[in-house]
Amino acid sequence: MKYMLSWTCCLGLFLILSCNNKALKSPKMTPVKVAPFENLDTIATNNWWERTANPIIDVKVDRKDVIAFGIYTLHKNTLKLSAQMFPLYPNETREIRLEIKKKNQWLEVQKVLVNDIGWSGLFRIENWDSSSDIAYRIRHGKEASFEGLIRKDPKDKPVIVLAALSCNSNQDRGDRANYIKNINHQDPDILFFAGDQSYDHKEHTAAWLKFGMQFRELFRTRPCVTIPDDHDIGQGNIWGEYGKKASSSAGNDGGYFYHPEYVKMVERCQTAHLPDPFNATPIKQGIGVYYTQLIWGGVDFAIIEDRKFKSGPNGKIPQQGPRPDHIRNPEYNPKDIDLEGLELLGKRQLDFLDAWGSHQDENQMKAVLSQTGFCGGAHLHGEKSNRLHADLDSNGWPQTGRKKALQAIKKANAVHIAGDQHLSTVIQHGIEEFDDGPWAFVVPAIVNDYYSRWWWPENEEAGENSNKALPWTGQYLDGFNNKISMHAYVNPESPSSGSGYGLIKFKKDTKEVTFECWPRDVDVSSQDAKQFKGFPISIHLQ
């Protein structure tokens, strides 16, 4: 208890954010040490410099390189830019400065303090001029600098392009040079990282720094949405259940296993730069929320947290297999696990989607961004011999919660974009009947060496209304008896194949959306560059 009180008091000192352009006085004293997490995050706590070299990334950098990256969004003329630092020594200032370039002169516009727990700081500037590109740089001390570009709002462009990525496995610590080369060549207007930027469960700060150094040349010059998923907050799976305390890191009884301040640090580093939450009221343990709206280029994005309020299966439904979240018996009754009181998105997010979908502008298109898909879109998990009839980690369960979510997305006339599954799919959902629901694109894993999945119907037959592009397309029931129409899937032919990213093109004048899926190792600048088989797929929104 003694450490907890000290930790909480000190935390407040470093959670200072500047919401206007007034300068903050630079602290002169050595910062008060913060009590460490219990066996968590060795570089986000005191005495990091006395520890052995971090195996994920070298954090003892030259002080001119201490600013790792900046990441931002711009929504309704409010700029939110998060600066991620490498760890600072006790005698170094926690003050960072934001400058913009006007008429070839750098002008300081804001100062904020870095939070020692996670080493990030947030700039927020309202009434931003979104009509032109503006160069920015983040400064620390006399030498450290990171430069980038705040793009103008591309609302006059006829086609808006989103690049979507997910699952940056730690089985490959190398650079992401081909992703950078390809995506910058395609020059999307906005980026989306759907989760699992980190697979180093207890070392988020080092893994987040590693992720940022791998991908910063993408979001240095364009807005970027990042949302954390289960591995980011230290769990193999998560059913957040309004923020309750989980009994184990498996998390299947619902909630968060690790210290709530660790969870809050992860979310602060990954989501502070998103537009303000629709309803910022914290959940249990004081954990925050970030579900929100982002309008960019005439596309209206709803960013949701599809795991934060979801019910955990353990102790609530009849267990149908060796694990509470895995169903192997194809003869079970799906109605037995769709019980009253179970939730998926939770009332708060359903209220948000209802309000968001109710506002219709004929000049805007809509898309929902979240962690994972809303059905069981894979049959084989981990290896081809491991067949699951149903996986409760997917948002195909609980079925009533899925139906409510899909009804809200359909009402908004939106498409759904997600990651998590390592298996890329394009599915049109059925709510009451086949094909009466929204379209969804789950993008592939950045690195697919960690845990592959396959779409592989047991009878190896095409469904009704197959599109013939791939052998197993058409109408199917997933393991929860949800109606889905499979239009494309990317089964890995080897453990490392199936890696890549999605490119989503919104053609505003015709309301056409095109889903593209690009392999990691292709050169998109080549004339004979090919997407994964079955892509691209274009649909028309009503």
Secondary structure, 3 states (H helix, E strand, C coil): CHHHHHHHHHHHHCCCCECCCCCCCCCCCCCCCCCCCCCCCCCCCCCHHHCCCCCCCCCCCCHHHCEEEEEEEEECCEEEEEEEECCCCCCCCCEEEEEEEECCEEEEEEEEECECCCCEEEEEECCCCCCCCEEEEEEECCCEEEEEEECCCCCCCCEEEEEEECCCCCCCCCCCHHHHHHHHHHCCCEEEECCCCCCCCCCHHHHHHHHHHHHHHHHCCCCEEECCCCHHHCCCCCCCHHHCECCCCCCCCCCECCCHHHHHHHHHHHHCCCCCCCCCCCCHHHCCCCCEEEEECCEEEEECCCCCCCCCCCCCCCCCCCCCCEECCCCCCHHHHCCCCCCCCHHHHHHHHHHHHHCCCCCCEEEEECCCCCCCCCCEEECCCCECCEECCCCCCCHHHHHHHHHHHHHCCEEEEECCCCCCEEEEECCCCCCCCCEEEECCCCCCCCCEEECCCCCCCCCECCCCCCCCCEEEECCCCCEEEEEEECCCCCCCCCCEEEEEEEECCCCEEEEEEEECCCCCCCCCCCCCCCCCEEEECC
